[in-house]
Amino acid sequence: MRKFKIPKIPSTTSKSIRFPTDVIDEVEEAIRGKDCTFTAFVVEAVRVALENLREEEESDDA
């Protein structure tokens, strides 16, 4: 399983999504003082989650 790292700002396409306020607060605290946007953090988290799902599916198929 890959370790989550706060990413640098990637090029992105706009997509609207709603988050619970507590999640927004936690993400903003995690990225405070870092060269990272909320969007970049969420994109990296989704990438890691997708990779984890693929790994789980592969191990289930074995």
mmCIF file as gemmi writes it, N, C-alpha and C atoms, coordinates in Angstrom:
data_model
loop_
_atom_site.group_PDB
_atom_site.id
_atom_site.type_symbol
_atom_site.label_atom_id
_atom_site.label_alt_id
_atom_site.label_comp_id
_atom_site.label_asym_id
_atom_site.label_entity_id
_atom_site.label_seq_id
_atom_site.pdbx_PDB_ins_code
_atom_site.Cartn_x
_atom_site.Cartn_y
_atom_site.Cartn_z
_atom_site.occupancy
_atom_site.B_iso_or_equiv
_atom_site.pdbx_formal_charge
_atom_site.auth_seq_id
_atom_site.auth_asym_id
_atom_site.pdbx_PDB_model_num
ATOM 1 N N . MET Axp A 1 ? 0.837 -1.166 0 1 0 ? 1 A 1
ATOM 2 C CA . MET Axp A 1 ? 0 0 0 1 0 ? 1 A 1
ATOM 3 C C . MET Axp A 1 ? 0.891 1.241 0 1 0 ? 1 A 1
ATOM 4 N N . ARG Axp A 2 ? 0.572 2.194 -0.854 1 0 ? 2 A 1
ATOM 5 C CA . ARG Axp A 2 ? 1.349 3.418 -0.99 1 0 ? 2 A 1
ATOM 6 C C . ARG Axp A 2 ? 1.015 4.369 0.149 1 0 ? 2 A 1
ATOM 7 N N . LYS Axp A 3 ? 2.016 5.071 0.655 1 0 ? 3 A 1
ATOM 8 C CA . LYS Axp A 3 ? 1.822 6.041 1.72 1 0 ? 3 A 1
ATOM 9 C C . LYS Axp A 3 ? 1.33 7.361 1.132 1 0 ? 3 A 1
ATOM 10 N N . PHE Axp A 4 ? 0.364 7.994 1.806 1 0 ? 4 A 1
ATOM 11 C CA . PHE Axp A 4 ? -0.167 9.27 1.35 1 0 ? 4 A 1
ATOM 12 C C . PHE Axp A 4 ? 0.858 10.365 1.578 1 0 ? 4 A 1
ATOM 13 N N . LYS Axp A 5 ? 1.082 11.197 0.559 1 0 ? 5 A 1
ATOM 14 C CA . LYS Axp A 5 ? 1.973 12.349 0.658 1 0 ? 5 A 1
ATOM 15 C C . LYS Axp A 5 ? 1.217 13.572 0.172 1 0 ? 5 A 1
ATOM 16 N N . ILE Axp A 6 ? 1.388 14.698 0.841 1 0 ? 6 A 1
ATOM 17 C CA . ILE Axp A 6 ? 0.744 15.932 0.398 1 0 ? 6 A 1
ATOM 18 C C . ILE Axp A 6 ? 1.394 16.344 -0.919 1 0 ? 6 A 1
ATOM 19 N N . PRO Axp A 7 ? 0.591 16.474 -1.987 1 0 ? 7 A 1
ATOM 20 C CA . PRO Axp A 7 ? 1.141 16.716 -3.322 1 0 ? 7 A 1
ATOM 21 C C . PRO Axp A 7 ? 1.407 18.187 -3.615 1 0 ? 7 A 1
ATOM 22 N N . LYS Axp A 8 ? 2.19 18.428 -4.651 1 0 ? 8 A 1
ATOM 23 C CA . LYS Axp A 8 ? 2.341 19.766 -5.23 1 0 ? 8 A 1
ATOM 24 C C . LYS Axp A 8 ? 1.11 20.029 -6.08 1 0 ? 8 A 1
ATOM 25 N N . ILE Axp A 9 ? 0.906 21.259 -6.483 1 0 ? 9 A 1
ATOM 26 C CA . ILE Axp A 9 ? -0.289 21.632 -7.242 1 0 ? 9 A 1
ATOM 27 C C . ILE Axp A 9 ? -0.214 21.076 -8.674 1 0 ? 9 A 1
ATOM 28 N N . PRO Axp A 10 ? -1.126 20.15 -9.038 1 0 ? 10 A 1
ATOM 29 C CA . PRO Axp A 10 ? -1.16 19.631 -10.414 1 0 ? 10 A 1
ATOM 30 C C . PRO Axp A 10 ? -2.079 20.485 -11.287 1 0 ? 10 A 1
ATOM 31 N N . SER Axp A 11 ? -2.008 20.31 -12.615 1 0 ? 11 A 1
ATOM 32 C CA . SER Axp A 11 ? -3.003 20.967 -13.459 1 0 ? 11 A 1
ATOM 33 C C . SER Axp A 11 ? -4.305 20.201 -13.276 1 0 ? 11 A 1
ATOM 34 N N . THR Axp A 12 ? -5.43 20.913 -13.242 1 0 ? 12 A 1
ATOM 35 C CA . THR Axp A 12 ? -6.7 20.277 -12.913 1 0 ? 12 A 1
ATOM 36 C C . THR Axp A 12 ? -7.826 20.764 -13.81 1 0 ? 12 A 1
ATOM 37 N N . THR Axp A 13 ? -8.937 20.054 -13.757 1 0 ? 13 A 1
ATOM 38 C CA . THR Axp A 13 ? -10.18 20.45 -14.39 1 0 ? 13 A 1
ATOM 39 C C . THR Axp A 13 ? -11.187 20.695 -13.28 1 0 ? 13 A 1
ATOM 40 N N . SER Axp A 14 ? -11.986 21.737 -13.408 1 0 ? 14 A 1
ATOM 41 C CA . SER Axp A 14 ? -12.938 22.094 -12.365 1 0 ? 14 A 1
ATOM 42 C C . SER Axp A 14 ? -14.04 21.048 -12.227 1 0 ? 14 A 1
ATOM 43 N N . LYS Axp A 15 ? -14.329 20.69 -10.975 1 0 ? 15 A 1
ATOM 44 C CA . LYS Axp A 15 ? -15.413 19.754 -10.654 1 0 ? 15 A 1
ATOM 45 C C . LYS Axp A 15 ? -15.976 20.17 -9.303 1 0 ? 15 A 1
ATOM 46 N N . SER Axp A 16 ? -17.273 20.314 -9.218 1 0 ? 16 A 1
ATOM 47 C CA . SER Axp A 16 ? -17.901 20.74 -7.968 1 0 ? 16 A 1
ATOM 48 C C . SER Axp A 16 ? -18.263 19.532 -7.115 1 0 ? 16 A 1
ATOM 49 N N . ILE Axp A 17 ? -17.937 19.604 -5.817 1 0 ? 17 A 1
ATOM 50 C CA . ILE Axp A 17 ? -18.237 18.514 -4.891 1 0 ? 17 A 1
ATOM 51 C C . ILE Axp A 17 ? -18.49 19.104 -3.508 1 0 ? 17 A 1
ATOM 52 N N . ARG Axp A 18 ? -19.387 18.502 -2.753 1 0 ? 18 A 1
ATOM 53 C CA . ARG Axp A 18 ? -19.685 18.978 -1.398 1 0 ? 18 A 1
ATOM 54 C C . ARG Axp A 18 ? -18.976 18.08 -0.385 1 0 ? 18 A 1
ATOM 55 N N . PHE Axp A 19 ? -18.408 18.72 0.643 1 0 ? 19 A 1
ATOM 56 C CA . PHE Axp A 19 ? -17.723 18.006 1.714 1 0 ? 19 A 1
ATOM 57 C C . PHE Axp A 19 ? -18.343 18.368 3.049 1 0 ? 19 A 1
ATOM 58 N N . PRO Axp A 20 ? -18.371 17.435 3.989 1 0 ? 20 A 1
ATOM 59 C CA . PRO Axp A 20 ? -18.787 17.793 5.339 1 0 ? 20 A 1
ATOM 60 C C . PRO Axp A 20 ? -17.804 18.826 5.916 1 0 ? 20 A 1
ATOM 61 N N . THR Axp A 21 ? -18.323 19.751 6.693 1 0 ? 21 A 1
ATOM 62 C CA . THR Axp A 21 ? -17.503 20.823 7.244 1 0 ? 21 A 1
ATOM 63 C C . THR Axp A 21 ? -16.33 20.293 8.056 1 0 ? 21 A 1
ATOM 64 N N . ASP Axp A 22 ? -16.536 19.219 8.828 1 0 ? 22 A 1
ATOM 65 C CA . ASP Axp A 22 ? -15.447 18.69 9.643 1 0 ? 22 A 1
ATOM 66 C C . ASP Axp A 22 ? -14.308 18.151 8.78 1 0 ? 22 A 1
ATOM 67 N N . VAL Axp A 23 ? -14.638 17.571 7.63 1 0 ? 23 A 1
ATOM 68 C CA . VAL Axp A 23 ? -13.599 17.07 6.724 1 0 ? 23 A 1
ATOM 69 C C . VAL Axp A 23 ? -12.815 18.243 6.134 1 0 ? 23 A 1
ATOM 70 N N . ILE Axp A 24 ? -13.511 19.284 5.739 1 0 ? 24 A 1
ATOM 71 C CA . ILE Axp A 24 ? -12.844 20.479 5.21 1 0 ? 24 A 1
ATOM 72 C C . ILE Axp A 24 ? -11.884 21.042 6.254 1 0 ? 24 A 1
ATOM 73 N N . ASP Axp A 25 ? -12.345 21.14 7.488 1 0 ? 25 A 1
ATOM 74 C CA . ASP Axp A 25 ? -11.493 21.664 8.562 1 0 ? 25 A 1
ATOM 75 C C . ASP Axp A 25 ? -10.234 20.821 8.743 1 0 ? 25 A 1
ATOM 76 N N . GLU Axp A 26 ? -10.38 19.506 8.715 1 0 ? 26 A 1
ATOM 77 C CA . GLU Axp A 26 ? -9.224 18.614 8.895 1 0 ? 26 A 1
ATOM 78 C C . GLU Axp A 26 ? -8.236 18.726 7.745 1 0 ? 26 A 1
ATOM 79 N N . VAL Axp A 27 ? -8.747 18.793 6.528 1 0 ? 27 A 1
ATOM 80 C CA . VAL Axp A 27 ? -7.869 18.936 5.367 1 0 ? 27 A 1
ATOM 81 C C . VAL Axp A 27 ? -7.14 20.273 5.429 1 0 ? 27 A 1
ATOM 82 N N . GLU Axp A 28 ? -7.849 21.334 5.719 1 0 ? 28 A 1
ATOM 83 C CA . GLU Axp A 28 ? -7.212 22.646 5.79 1 0 ? 28 A 1
ATOM 84 C C . GLU Axp A 28 ? -6.136 22.696 6.87 1 0 ? 28 A 1
ATOM 85 N N . GLU Axp A 29 ? -6.372 22.019 7.979 1 0 ? 29 A 1
ATOM 86 C CA . GLU Axp A 29 ? -5.35 21.944 9.036 1 0 ? 29 A 1
ATOM 87 C C . GLU Axp A 29 ? -4.128 21.156 8.54 1 0 ? 29 A 1
ATOM 88 N N . ALA Axp A 30 ? -4.364 20.071 7.829 1 0 ? 30 A 1
ATOM 89 C CA . ALA Axp A 30 ? -3.265 19.228 7.335 1 0 ? 30 A 1
ATOM 90 C C . ALA Axp A 30 ? -2.388 19.957 6.323 1 0 ? 30 A 1
ATOM 91 N N . ILE Axp A 31 ? -2.969 20.843 5.526 1 0 ? 31 A 1
ATOM 92 C CA . ILE Axp A 31 ? -2.189 21.512 4.476 1 0 ? 31 A 1
ATOM 93 C C . ILE Axp A 31 ? -1.69 22.897 4.887 1 0 ? 31 A 1
ATOM 94 N N . ARG Axp A 32 ? -2.09 23.359 6.065 1 0 ? 32 A 1
ATOM 95 C CA . ARG Axp A 32 ? -1.667 24.698 6.529 1 0 ? 32 A 1
ATOM 96 C C . ARG Axp A 32 ? -0.146 24.788 6.542 1 0 ? 32 A 1
ATOM 97 N N . GLY Axp A 33 ? 0.381 25.843 5.894 1 0 ? 33 A 1
ATOM 98 C CA . GLY Axp A 33 ? 1.817 26.071 5.851 1 0 ? 33 A 1
ATOM 99 C C . GLY Axp A 33 ? 2.551 25.232 4.818 1 0 ? 33 A 1
ATOM 100 N N . LYS Axp A 34 ? 1.817 24.471 4.029 1 0 ? 34 A 1
ATOM 101 C CA . LYS Axp A 34 ? 2.436 23.616 3.005 1 0 ? 34 A 1
ATOM 102 C C . LYS Axp A 34 ? 2.097 24.161 1.617 1 0 ? 34 A 1
ATOM 103 N N . ASP Axp A 35 ? 2.895 23.812 0.647 1 0 ? 35 A 1
ATOM 104 C CA . ASP Axp A 35 ? 2.66 24.236 -0.734 1 0 ? 35 A 1
ATOM 105 C C . ASP Axp A 35 ? 1.656 23.292 -1.382 1 0 ? 35 A 1
ATOM 106 N N . CYS Axp A 36 ? 0.404 23.35 -0.92 1 0 ? 36 A 1
ATOM 107 C CA . CYS Axp A 36 ? -0.626 22.422 -1.379 1 0 ? 36 A 1
ATOM 108 C C . CYS Axp A 36 ? -1.985 23.097 -1.268 1 0 ? 36 A 1
ATOM 109 N N . THR Axp A 37 ? -2.83 22.868 -2.266 1 0 ? 37 A 1
ATOM 110 C CA . THR Axp A 37 ? -4.196 23.372 -2.218 1 0 ? 37 A 1
ATOM 111 C C . THR Axp A 37 ? -5.127 22.271 -1.712 1 0 ? 37 A 1
ATOM 112 N N . PHE Axp A 38 ? -6.325 22.684 -1.328 1 0 ? 38 A 1
ATOM 113 C CA . PHE Axp A 38 ? -7.353 21.73 -0.922 1 0 ? 38 A 1
ATOM 114 C C . PHE Axp A 38 ? -7.598 20.729 -2.046 1 0 ? 38 A 1
ATOM 115 N N . THR Axp A 39 ? -7.729 21.243 -3.258 1 0 ? 39 A 1
ATOM 116 C CA . THR Axp A 39 ? -7.996 20.382 -4.41 1 0 ? 39 A 1
ATOM 117 C C . THR Axp A 39 ? -6.884 19.362 -4.628 1 0 ? 39 A 1
ATOM 118 N N . ALA Axp A 40 ? -5.638 19.818 -4.571 1 0 ? 40 A 1
ATOM 119 C CA . ALA Axp A 40 ? -4.518 18.896 -4.789 1 0 ? 40 A 1
ATOM 120 C C . ALA Axp A 40 ? -4.498 17.8 -3.731 1 0 ? 40 A 1
ATOM 121 N N . PHE Axp A 41 ? -4.799 18.16 -2.492 1 0 ? 41 A 1
ATOM 122 C CA . PHE Axp A 41 ? -4.85 17.183 -1.415 1 0 ? 41 A 1
ATOM 123 C C . PHE Axp A 41 ? -5.922 16.13 -1.687 1 0 ? 41 A 1
ATOM 124 N N . VAL Axp A 42 ? -7.119 16.591 -2.065 1 0 ? 42 A 1
ATOM 125 C CA . VAL Axp A 42 ? -8.226 15.677 -2.322 1 0 ? 42 A 1
ATOM 126 C C . VAL Axp A 42 ? -7.931 14.777 -3.524 1 0 ? 42 A 1
ATOM 127 N N . VAL Axp A 43 ? -7.354 15.339 -4.567 1 0 ? 43 A 1
ATOM 128 C CA . VAL Axp A 43 ? -7.015 14.534 -5.75 1 0 ? 43 A 1
ATOM 129 C C . VAL Axp A 43 ? -6.037 13.425 -5.37 1 0 ? 43 A 1
ATOM 130 N N . GLU Axp A 44 ? -5.02 13.756 -4.591 1 0 ? 44 A 1
ATOM 131 C CA . GLU Axp A 44 ? -4.046 12.732 -4.182 1 0 ? 44 A 1
ATOM 132 C C . GLU Axp A 44 ? -4.699 11.68 -3.304 1 0 ? 44 A 1
ATOM 133 N N . ALA Axp A 45 ? -5.583 12.106 -2.401 1 0 ? 45 A 1
ATOM 134 C CA . ALA Axp A 45 ? -6.28 11.147 -1.544 1 0 ? 45 A 1
ATOM 135 C C . ALA Axp A 45 ? -7.129 10.186 -2.372 1 0 ? 45 A 1
ATOM 136 N N . VAL Axp A 46 ? -7.799 10.709 -3.389 1 0 ? 46 A 1
ATOM 137 C CA . VAL Axp A 46 ? -8.615 9.856 -4.262 1 0 ? 46 A 1
ATOM 138 C C . VAL Axp A 46 ? -7.724 8.9 -5.055 1 0 ? 46 A 1
ATOM 139 N N . ARG Axp A 47 ? -6.592 9.392 -5.546 1 0 ? 47 A 1
ATOM 140 C CA . ARG Axp A 47 ? -5.669 8.502 -6.274 1 0 ? 47 A 1
ATOM 141 C C . ARG Axp A 47 ? -5.195 7.352 -5.403 1 0 ? 47 A 1
ATOM 142 N N . VAL Axp A 48 ? -4.828 7.656 -4.157 1 0 ? 48 A 1
ATOM 143 C CA . VAL Axp A 48 ? -4.379 6.612 -3.238 1 0 ? 48 A 1
ATOM 144 C C . VAL Axp A 48 ? -5.515 5.633 -2.949 1 0 ? 48 A 1
ATOM 145 N N . ALA Axp A 49 ? -6.727 6.162 -2.734 1 0 ? 49 A 1
ATOM 146 C CA . ALA Axp A 49 ? -7.872 5.288 -2.481 1 0 ? 49 A 1
ATOM 147 C C . ALA Axp A 49 ? -8.141 4.367 -3.665 1 0 ? 49 A 1
ATOM 148 N N . LEU Axp A 50 ? -8.065 4.898 -4.883 1 0 ? 50 A 1
ATOM 149 C CA . LEU Axp A 50 ? -8.278 4.068 -6.076 1 0 ? 50 A 1
ATOM 150 C C . LEU Axp A 50 ? -7.205 2.998 -6.212 1 0 ? 50 A 1
ATOM 151 N N . GLU Axp A 51 ? -5.963 3.373 -5.929 1 0 ? 51 A 1
ATOM 152 C CA . GLU Axp A 51 ? -4.875 2.392 -5.98 1 0 ? 51 A 1
ATOM 153 C C . GLU Axp A 51 ? -5.098 1.29 -4.948 1 0 ? 51 A 1
ATOM 154 N N . ASN Axp A 52 ? -5.534 1.671 -3.748 1 0 ? 52 A 1
ATOM 155 C CA . ASN Axp A 52 ? -5.81 0.676 -2.713 1 0 ? 52 A 1
ATOM 156 C C . ASN Axp A 52 ? -6.926 -0.271 -3.142 1 0 ? 52 A 1
ATOM 157 N N . LEU Axp A 53 ? -7.965 0.265 -3.758 1 0 ? 53 A 1
ATOM 158 C CA . LEU Axp A 53 ? -9.056 -0.579 -4.247 1 0 ? 53 A 1
ATOM 159 C C . LEU Axp A 53 ? -8.577 -1.566 -5.302 1 0 ? 53 A 1
ATOM 160 N N . ARG Axp A 54 ? -7.72 -1.086 -6.229 1 0 ? 54 A 1
ATOM 161 C CA . ARG Axp A 54 ? -7.172 -1.994 -7.258 1 0 ? 54 A 1
ATOM 162 C C . ARG Axp A 54 ? -6.349 -3.1 -6.619 1 0 ? 54 A 1
ATOM 163 N N . GLU Axp A 55 ? -5.54 -2.743 -5.632 1 0 ? 55 A 1
ATOM 164 C CA . GLU Axp A 55 ? -4.716 -3.747 -4.943 1 0 ? 55 A 1
ATOM 165 C C . GLU Axp A 55 ? -5.592 -4.772 -4.219 1 0 ? 55 A 1
ATOM 166 N N . GLU Axp A 56 ? -6.679 -4.301 -3.576 1 0 ? 56 A 1
ATOM 167 C CA . GLU Axp A 56 ? -7.59 -5.209 -2.9 1 0 ? 56 A 1
ATOM 168 C C . GLU Axp A 56 ? -8.271 -6.159 -3.893 1 0 ? 56 A 1
ATOM 169 N N . GLU Axp A 57 ? -8.684 -5.617 -5.04 1 0 ? 57 A 1
ATOM 170 C CA . GLU Axp A 57 ? -9.323 -6.442 -6.065 1 0 ? 57 A 1
ATOM 171 C C . GLU Axp A 57 ? -8.364 -7.498 -6.593 1 0 ? 57 A 1
ATOM 172 N N . GLU Axp A 58 ? -7.103 -7.109 -6.792 1 0 ? 58 A 1
ATOM 173 C CA . GLU Axp A 58 ? -6.105 -8.059 -7.277 1 0 ? 58 A 1
ATOM 174 C C . GLU Axp A 58 ? -5.862 -9.166 -6.259 1 0 ? 58 A 1
ATOM 175 N N . SER Axp A 59 ? -5.812 -8.818 -4.981 1 0 ? 59 A 1
ATOM 176 C CA . SER Axp A 59 ? -5.575 -9.84 -3.958 1 0 ? 59 A 1
ATOM 177 C C . SER Axp A 59 ? -6.811 -10.725 -3.781 1 0 ? 59 A 1
ATOM 178 N N . ASP Axp A 60 ? -8.006 -10.181 -3.993 1 0 ? 60 A 1
ATOM 179 C CA . ASP Axp A 60 ? -9.225 -10.983 -3.932 1 0 ? 60 A 1
ATOM 180 C C . ASP Axp A 60 ? -9.298 -11.971 -5.101 1 0 ? 60 A 1
ATOM 181 N N . ASP Axp A 61 ? -8.762 -11.575 -6.271 1 0 ? 61 A 1
ATOM 182 C CA . ASP Axp A 61 ? -8.785 -12.443 -7.442 1 0 ? 61 A 1
ATOM 183 C C . ASP Axp A 61 ? -7.747 -13.554 -7.353 1 0 ? 61 A 1
ATOM 184 N N . ALA Axp A 62 ? -6.76 -13.372 -6.512 1 0 ? 62 A 1
ATOM 185 C CA . ALA Axp A 62 ? -5.672 -14.382 -6.412 1 0 ? 62 A 1
ATOM 186 C C . ALA Axp A 62 ? -6.099 -15.591 -5.641 1 0 ? 62 A 1
